[in-house]
Amino acid sequence: MVKLPANTAFIRSCSVLVVFLVLNKLLGFVEKILIANYFGTSTDADVFIVAQGLFVSGWLFVEEILSPALIPVLSQARRDGRDRAGQVLVQRVLLLLVPAVVAFAVCSTAFQNIVGTLLYPGFDTATRAKVNMLWPFFAIGALPYYLTPVLQAYANSRKVFFPPALSAFAGRLAMIGAFVLLVRSMGLSGAGVGMIAYGMVYCVLLAVLIKIPLRIIARKAAESREYERKLAYLALPLLLGYVFSQATQWVDVRYGSMLAPGTVAALSFARKLVDVPVIVLSFCVGTVLLPYLSGFWSDGDKPRFARYVLWSVGACLVIYGAAAAVFMVGAETIVRLVYARGKFDAHSIAATATLLRFFALGLVVFSLEIIVMQACYAVRYHWYAVLTGMACACVNVGMTIVFVPRYGAVVIPIAIVSQKTMKAAVLGLLLWFKTRDRVETAIPVLGEELSSSQRTLQ
């Protein structure tokens, strides 16, 4: 029987994240509901989803590469008594990130036609023009927004989870407010202003709450050089994984743009409904789990490491199994309750509900993948995680290219579920073997120590 983690701080941190992420997801629902109400599953909705996807893809570069690599390195710096070196590292990463974000925003804005040809060739000229009009708003909001994963990694490495959650909530609230106030007068441009507000509020508030050192100490590079090398070693495989992950997502968008108008939006609306329960629990647990697991593994406390992982996996199996059944049975009812207002008509409901059922098949593996990935990062299995993810992504892309033209949009969720299932299964087996070997090798040593103690007593 798996025991609950005894660490009350772990439970408390998870609870705080759950509360704020529920609030954030409710606001995220409001955003999607507003888009659905104002635009339905029309070309305007497709435009917003594609522009937002471009915006988020750059943010995910930081979130999926620097953040998972930074947390173990910063945690180790604190355990080594070299917290100043960790602060230097964070400042150097931020100073390097700013020009990179500016270059991304400028280049993607300057070469929009090339980007459009590569990523959404099925859109007609008018739809592409709308994307080109909206994207500069998102590009302006990119600079502050893209810094937030580094700030969050700094906070999480210190086991501080409340300020990032609160800052994200405030940013989301600012975005919704700007959208509501401006969408009637500015249309899609109002959504762009909302994304600018989101990035600025999120970043500034987070920097203030976590008290990021403002005094420039990054010039003392020697203090952090050792940890920079470790960061580079951990970040390189994550970079490869990011490239394959984004390629998979944009293949979906590319082929979705070739289907009926509104298909990209329907896919996004359905995926949003599935993402909410996944993020509410498994993302919260995974976020809190990584710094704890990194500490347990570094300290050699393998039984405690295994207990935390097994508890998290067991909770996901029970909760998300039940959630999947609810989504499968009540897909149309859920879609109707959430989205069916304004221009979201019966056709939009049917299309989104069909896709939702296929996405719901993967609820369990979506959640398990998050837990398994965090455990892999903690034991420095970055290369295994990335190579496995790349291989599974190739399967996803192959299924999309071959079967979408023949069977339509339902292939996209089926391919995603297949990819995540294979990835979670392979990494779970690798992690189990690594944990089992470490625990078993510790048992003989413990036996020898006990025997030695008994002989001493005798």
C-alpha positions as CSV (number, residue, x, y, z in Angstrom):
1,M,0.0,0.0,0.0
2,V,1.3,3.4,-1.0
3,K,1.6,5.8,1.9
4,L,0.8,9.5,1.5
5,P,3.8,11.8,1.7
6,A,4.5,12.8,5.3
7,N,5.8,16.2,4.3
8,T,3.0,18.6,5.1
9,A,4.8,21.4,3.2
10,F,4.4,19.3,0.1
11,I,0.7,18.8,0.6
12,R,0.2,22.5,1.5
13,S,2.1,23.6,-1.6
14,C,0.0,21.3,-3.8
15,S,-3.2,22.7,-2.3
16,V,-2.2,26.3,-2.8
17,L,-1.4,25.6,-6.5
18,V,-4.6,23.7,-7.0
19,V,-6.7,26.6,-5.7
20,F,-5.0,29.2,-7.8
21,L,-4.8,27.0,-10.9
22,V,-8.5,26.3,-10.6
23,L,-9.1,30.1,-10.6
24,N,-6.7,30.5,-13.5
25,K,-8.4,27.7,-15.4
26,L,-11.8,29.3,-14.8
27,L,-10.4,32.5,-16.2
28,G,-9.0,30.5,-19.1
29,F,-12.4,29.1,-19.7
30,V,-13.8,32.6,-19.7
31,E,-11.2,33.5,-22.4
32,K,-12.2,30.6,-24.5
33,I,-15.9,31.2,-23.9
34,L,-15.5,34.8,-25.0
35,I,-13.7,33.7,-28.2
36,A,-16.4,31.1,-28.9
37,N,-19.2,33.6,-28.2
38,Y,-17.8,36.4,-30.3
39,F,-16.4,34.3,-33.2
40,G,-17.8,30.7,-32.9
41,T,-15.8,28.2,-35.0
42,S,-15.1,30.7,-37.7
43,T,-12.0,32.0,-39.5
44,D,-11.7,34.8,-36.8
45,A,-11.5,32.1,-34.1
46,D,-8.9,30.3,-36.2
47,V,-6.9,33.5,-36.5
48,F,-6.8,34.0,-32.7
49,I,-5.8,30.4,-32.0
50,V,-3.0,30.5,-34.6
51,A,-1.6,33.9,-33.4
52,Q,-1.8,32.7,-29.8
53,G,-0.1,29.5,-30.8
54,L,2.8,31.4,-32.3
55,F,3.0,33.5,-29.1
56,V,2.9,30.5,-26.8
57,S,5.4,28.5,-28.9
58,G,8.1,31.0,-28.0
59,W,7.2,31.0,-24.3
60,L,7.3,27.2,-24.3
61,F,10.9,27.4,-25.4
62,V,11.7,28.9,-22.1
63,E,9.1,26.9,-20.1
64,E,10.1,23.5,-21.4
65,I,13.9,24.0,-21.7
66,L,15.2,26.5,-19.2
67,S,12.7,26.0,-16.3
68,P,13.2,22.2,-15.9
69,A,16.9,22.5,-16.3
70,L,17.2,25.5,-13.9
71,I,15.3,24.0,-11.0
72,P,17.7,21.1,-10.3
73,V,20.7,23.3,-10.8
74,L,19.5,26.1,-8.5
75,S,18.4,23.6,-5.9
76,Q,21.9,22.1,-5.9
77,A,23.4,25.6,-5.6
78,R,21.3,26.2,-2.4
79,R,22.3,22.8,-1.0
80,D,25.9,23.6,-1.7
81,G,25.6,26.8,0.3
82,R,26.2,28.9,-2.9
83,D,22.9,30.7,-3.2
84,R,24.7,33.8,-4.6
85,A,26.0,31.7,-7.5
86,G,22.4,30.7,-8.2
87,Q,21.3,34.3,-8.3
88,V,24.2,35.2,-10.7
89,L,23.1,32.3,-12.9
90,V,19.5,33.5,-13.0
91,Q,20.5,37.1,-13.9
92,R,22.8,35.9,-16.7
93,V,20.0,33.8,-18.1
94,L,17.6,36.7,-18.0
95,L,20.2,39.0,-19.7
96,L,20.8,36.6,-22.5
97,L,17.1,35.9,-22.9
98,V,16.0,39.5,-23.5
99,P,17.8,40.0,-26.9
100,A,16.7,36.5,-27.9
101,V,13.0,37.3,-27.3
102,V,13.4,40.6,-29.1
103,A,14.9,38.8,-32.1
104,F,12.1,36.3,-32.1
105,A,9.4,38.9,-32.1
106,V,11.1,41.1,-34.8
107,C,11.9,38.2,-37.1
108,S,8.5,36.5,-36.8
109,T,6.8,39.8,-37.5
110,A,9.0,40.7,-40.4
111,F,8.7,37.4,-42.2
112,Q,5.0,36.7,-41.5
113,N,4.3,35.5,-45.1
114,I,7.1,32.9,-44.9
115,V,5.8,31.8,-41.5
116,G,2.3,31.6,-42.9
117,T,3.3,29.4,-45.8
118,L,5.1,27.0,-43.5
119,L,2.6,26.8,-40.7
120,Y,-0.9,27.5,-42.1
121,P,-0.9,27.2,-45.9
122,G,-4.6,26.3,-46.0
123,F,-5.7,29.8,-44.9
124,D,-6.8,32.1,-47.7
125,T,-5.4,35.6,-48.2
126,A,-7.9,37.4,-46.1
127,T,-7.4,35.0,-43.1
128,R,-3.6,35.4,-43.4
129,A,-3.9,39.1,-43.4
130,K,-5.9,39.0,-40.1
131,V,-3.1,36.8,-38.6
132,N,-0.5,39.3,-39.7
133,M,-2.6,42.2,-38.2
134,L,-2.9,40.5,-34.8
135,W,0.5,39.1,-34.4
136,P,2.4,42.4,-33.6
137,F,0.2,42.8,-30.5
138,F,1.3,39.4,-29.3
139,A,4.9,40.1,-30.2
140,I,4.9,43.2,-27.9
141,G,3.6,41.1,-25.0
142,A,6.2,38.4,-25.6
143,L,9.1,40.2,-23.9
144,P,7.7,40.3,-20.3
145,Y,5.8,37.1,-20.7
146,Y,8.8,35.0,-21.8
147,L,10.8,36.0,-18.7
148,T,8.2,34.5,-16.3
149,P,9.4,30.8,-16.6
150,V,12.9,31.8,-15.4
151,L,11.5,33.8,-12.5
152,Q,9.2,30.9,-11.6
153,A,12.0,28.4,-11.7
154,Y,14.0,30.7,-9.3
155,A,11.0,30.7,-6.9
156,N,10.2,27.0,-7.2
157,S,13.8,26.0,-6.6
158,R,13.4,27.7,-3.2
159,K,10.1,25.8,-2.7
160,V,8.2,29.1,-3.1
161,F,5.0,28.3,-5.1
162,F,2.4,30.9,-4.0
163,P,3.8,34.1,-5.8
164,P,4.0,32.5,-9.3
165,A,0.4,31.2,-9.0
166,L,-0.9,34.5,-7.8
167,S,1.0,36.4,-10.5
168,A,-0.4,34.2,-13.3
169,F,-3.9,34.7,-11.9
170,A,-3.5,38.5,-11.9
171,G,-2.1,38.5,-15.4
172,R,-5.0,36.3,-16.7
173,L,-7.4,38.7,-15.0
174,A,-5.8,41.7,-16.7
175,M,-6.1,39.9,-20.1
176,I,-9.8,39.1,-19.6
177,G,-10.5,42.6,-18.5
178,A,-8.8,44.2,-21.5
179,F,-10.6,41.7,-23.9
180,V,-14.0,42.5,-22.5
181,L,-13.5,46.3,-22.6
182,L,-11.9,46.4,-26.1
183,V,-13.2,43.5,-28.2
184,R,-16.4,45.2,-29.3
185,S,-14.6,48.3,-30.5
186,M,-11.3,46.8,-31.7
187,G,-12.3,43.2,-32.6
188,L,-9.4,40.8,-32.8
189,S,-7.0,43.7,-31.9
190,G,-8.6,43.8,-28.5
191,A,-7.5,40.2,-27.9
192,G,-4.0,41.3,-28.8
193,V,-4.0,44.2,-26.2
194,G,-5.2,41.6,-23.6
195,M,-2.1,39.5,-24.3
196,I,0.1,42.5,-23.8
197,A,-1.6,43.2,-20.4
198,Y,-1.2,39.6,-19.4
199,G,2.5,39.5,-20.0
200,M,3.3,42.8,-18.3
201,V,1.2,42.1,-15.2
202,Y,2.4,38.5,-14.8
203,C,6.1,39.4,-15.1
204,V,6.3,42.6,-13.1
205,L,4.2,41.2,-10.2
206,L,6.1,38.0,-10.1
207,A,9.5,39.8,-10.0
208,V,8.3,41.9,-7.1
209,L,6.8,39.1,-5.1
210,I,9.7,36.7,-5.3
211,K,12.1,39.6,-4.6
212,I,14.4,38.8,-7.5
213,P,17.8,40.5,-6.8
214,L,17.8,43.9,-8.6
215,R,21.5,44.7,-8.0
216,I,23.4,43.6,-11.0
217,I,25.8,40.8,-10.0
218,A,25.8,38.9,-13.2
219,R,29.2,40.4,-14.2
220,K,30.8,38.0,-11.7
221,A,30.5,35.1,-14.0
222,A,33.1,33.0,-12.2
223,E,30.8,32.4,-9.3
224,S,28.2,30.6,-11.5
225,R,30.4,29.0,-14.2
226,E,30.2,25.5,-12.7
227,Y,26.4,25.7,-12.6
228,E,26.2,27.2,-16.1
229,R,27.9,24.1,-17.5
230,K,25.4,21.9,-15.6
231,L,22.5,24.0,-16.9
232,A,23.8,23.7,-20.5
233,Y,24.2,19.9,-20.1
234,L,20.6,19.6,-18.9
235,A,19.1,22.1,-21.3
236,L,20.6,20.6,-24.5
237,P,18.4,17.5,-24.6
238,L,15.3,19.6,-23.7
239,L,16.1,21.8,-26.6
240,L,15.9,18.9,-29.0
241,G,12.7,17.7,-27.3
242,Y,11.2,21.2,-27.7
243,V,11.9,21.3,-31.4
244,F,10.2,17.9,-32.0
245,S,7.2,18.9,-29.8
246,Q,6.6,22.2,-31.6
247,A,7.1,20.5,-35.0
248,T,4.3,18.0,-34.0
249,Q,1.9,20.8,-32.9
250,W,2.5,22.9,-36.0
251,V,2.0,19.8,-38.3
252,D,-1.4,19.6,-36.6
253,V,-2.1,23.2,-37.3
254,R,-0.8,22.9,-40.9
255,Y,-3.1,20.0,-41.7
256,G,-6.0,21.5,-39.7
257,S,-5.8,24.7,-41.8
258,M,-6.4,22.5,-44.9
259,L,-9.7,21.2,-43.5
260,A,-13.0,23.0,-43.1
261,P,-12.9,26.6,-41.7
262,G,-13.1,26.5,-37.9
263,T,-11.3,23.1,-37.5
264,V,-8.3,24.7,-35.8
265,A,-10.6,26.5,-33.4
266,A,-12.7,23.3,-32.7
267,L,-9.5,21.4,-31.9
268,S,-8.4,24.1,-29.5
269,F,-11.7,24.4,-27.8
270,A,-11.9,20.6,-27.2
271,R,-8.3,20.4,-26.0
272,K,-8.9,23.2,-23.6
273,L,-11.7,21.2,-21.9
274,V,-9.3,18.3,-21.5
275,D,-6.4,20.4,-20.4
276,V,-8.2,21.9,-17.4
277,P,-8.5,18.8,-15.3
278,V,-5.0,17.7,-16.3
279,I,-3.5,21.0,-15.1
280,V,-5.6,21.3,-12.0
281,L,-4.0,18.3,-10.3
282,S,-1.2,16.7,-12.2
283,F,0.5,19.9,-13.2
284,C,0.2,21.2,-9.6
285,V,1.7,18.0,-8.2
286,G,4.4,17.9,-10.9
287,T,5.4,21.5,-10.2
288,V,5.8,20.9,-6.5
289,L,7.2,17.4,-7.1
290,L,10.4,18.3,-9.0
291,P,12.3,20.2,-6.3
292,Y,11.3,17.6,-3.8
293,L,12.4,14.7,-5.9
294,S,15.6,16.4,-6.9
295,G,16.5,16.8,-3.3
296,F,15.6,13.2,-2.4
297,W,17.6,11.8,-5.3
298,S,20.7,14.0,-4.5
299,D,20.5,13.0,-0.8
300,G,20.2,9.3,-1.7
301,D,16.8,8.9,-0.2
302,K,15.5,6.6,-2.9
303,P,12.6,5.0,-0.9
304,R,11.1,8.4,-0.2
305,F,11.6,9.3,-3.9
306,A,9.7,6.2,-5.0
307,R,7.0,6.8,-2.5
308,Y,6.3,10.3,-3.7
309,V,6.2,9.2,-7.3
310,L,3.9,6.3,-6.6
311,W,1.5,8.4,-4.6
312,S,1.3,10.9,-7.4
313,V,0.8,8.3,-10.1
314,G,-1.9,6.5,-8.0
315,A,-3.8,9.8,-7.5
316,C,-3.7,10.5,-11.2
317,L,-5.0,7.0,-12.2
318,V,-8.0,7.2,-9.9
319,I,-9.0,10.8,-10.5
320,Y,-8.4,11.0,-14.3
321,G,-9.9,7.6,-14.9
322,A,-13.1,8.9,-13.5
323,A,-12.8,12.2,-15.4
324,A,-12.3,10.4,-18.7
325,A,-15.5,8.5,-18.2
326,V,-17.4,11.7,-17.5
327,F,-16.0,13.4,-20.7
328,M,-16.8,10.3,-22.8
329,V,-20.4,10.1,-21.7
330,G,-21.3,13.8,-21.5
331,A,-19.1,15.4,-24.2
332,E,-22.0,17.2,-26.0
333,T,-23.5,18.4,-22.7
334,I,-20.2,19.7,-21.4
335,V,-19.5,21.6,-24.7
336,R,-23.0,23.0,-24.7
337,L,-22.8,24.2,-21.1
338,V,-19.4,25.8,-21.6
339,Y,-19.4,27.3,-25.1
340,A,-23.0,27.3,-26.6
341,R,-23.7,31.1,-26.6
342,G,-23.5,33.7,-29.3
343,K,-22.1,32.4,-32.6
344,F,-21.3,28.9,-31.2
345,D,-24.1,27.1,-32.9
346,A,-25.2,23.4,-33.2
347,H,-22.5,22.6,-35.8
348,S,-19.8,24.0,-33.5
349,I,-21.1,21.9,-30.6
350,A,-21.2,18.7,-32.6
351,A,-17.7,19.2,-34.1
352,T,-16.1,20.1,-30.7
353,A,-17.9,17.3,-28.8
354,T,-16.6,14.7,-31.3
355,L,-13.0,15.9,-30.9
356,L,-13.5,16.1,-27.1
357,R,-14.3,12.4,-26.9
358,F,-11.1,11.4,-28.6
359,F,-9.0,13.8,-26.5
360,A,-10.7,12.3,-23.4
361,L,-9.3,8.9,-24.2
362,G,-5.8,10.3,-23.2
363,L,-6.7,12.0,-19.9
364,V,-4.9,9.4,-17.8
365,V,-1.8,9.3,-19.9
366,F,-1.7,13.1,-20.3
367,S,-1.5,13.4,-16.5
368,L,0.9,10.5,-16.0
369,E,3.3,11.9,-18.6
370,I,3.7,15.1,-16.4
371,I,4.5,13.1,-13.3
372,V,6.9,10.7,-15.1
373,M,8.7,13.6,-16.8
374,Q,9.3,15.4,-13.6
375,A,10.7,12.3,-12.0
376,C,13.0,11.8,-15.0
377,Y,14.3,15.4,-14.7
378,A,15.0,14.8,-11.0
379,V,17.2,11.7,-11.7
380,R,18.9,13.5,-14.6
381,Y,17.2,11.3,-17.2
382,H,16.9,14.3,-19.6
383,W,18.4,12.5,-22.5
384,Y,16.2,9.4,-22.1
385,A,13.1,11.6,-21.8
386,V,14.0,13.7,-24.9
387,L,15.0,10.8,-27.1
388,T,11.9,8.9,-26.2
389,G,9.7,12.0,-26.8
390,M,11.3,12.5,-30.2
391,A,10.7,9.0,-31.3
392,C,7.0,9.2,-30.1
393,A,6.6,12.6,-31.8
394,C,7.7,11.0,-35.1
395,V,4.9,8.5,-34.8
396,N,2.5,11.3,-34.1
397,V,3.6,13.3,-37.2
398,G,3.5,10.2,-39.4
399,M,-0.1,9.4,-38.3
400,T,-1.2,13.0,-39.0
401,I,0.4,13.2,-42.4
402,V,-0.9,9.8,-43.6
403,F,-4.4,9.7,-42.1
404,V,-5.7,13.3,-41.7
405,P,-6.3,13.8,-45.4
406,R,-8.3,10.5,-45.4
407,Y,-10.1,10.5,-42.1
408,G,-10.2,14.2,-41.1
409,A,-9.6,16.0,-37.8
410,V,-10.3,13.1,-35.5
411,V,-6.9,11.6,-36.4
412,I,-5.1,14.5,-34.6
413,P,-6.4,13.7,-31.0
414,I,-5.8,10.0,-31.7
415,A,-2.2,10.6,-32.8
416,I,-1.6,12.8,-29.7
417,V,-3.0,10.2,-27.3
418,S,-0.9,7.5,-29.0
419,Q,2.2,9.6,-28.7
420,K,1.7,10.4,-25.0
421,T,0.8,6.7,-24.2
422,M,4.0,5.4,-25.7
423,K,6.1,8.1,-24.1
424,A,4.7,7.6,-20.6
425,A,5.0,3.8,-20.8
426,V,8.6,3.8,-22.0
427,L,9.8,6.4,-19.5
428,G,7.8,4.8,-16.7
429,L,9.6,1.5,-17.3
430,L,13.0,3.2,-17.5
431,L,12.3,5.1,-14.3
432,W,11.1,2.0,-12.5
433,F,14.3,0.1,-13.4
434,K,16.5,2.9,-12.2
435,T,14.7,3.4,-8.9
436,R,14.5,-0.4,-8.3
437,D,18.2,-0.8,-8.9
438,R,19.1,2.0,-6.5
439,V,16.9,0.7,-3.8
440,E,18.1,-2.9,-4.1
441,T,21.7,-1.8,-4.0
442,A,21.0,0.1,-0.8
443,I,19.5,-3.0,0.9
444,P,22.8,-5.1,1.2
445,V,24.7,-2.0,2.4
446,L,22.0,-1.5,5.1
447,G,22.3,-5.2,6.1
448,E,26.0,-5.0,6.4
449,E,25.7,-1.9,8.6
450,L,23.2,-3.7,10.9
451,S,25.4,-6.8,11.1
452,S,28.4,-4.6,12.0
453,S,26.4,-2.9,14.7
454,Q,25.3,-6.2,16.2
455,R,28.9,-7.5,16.3
456,T,30.0,-4.3,18.0
457,L,27.2,-4.7,20.6
458,Q,28.2,-8.3,21.2
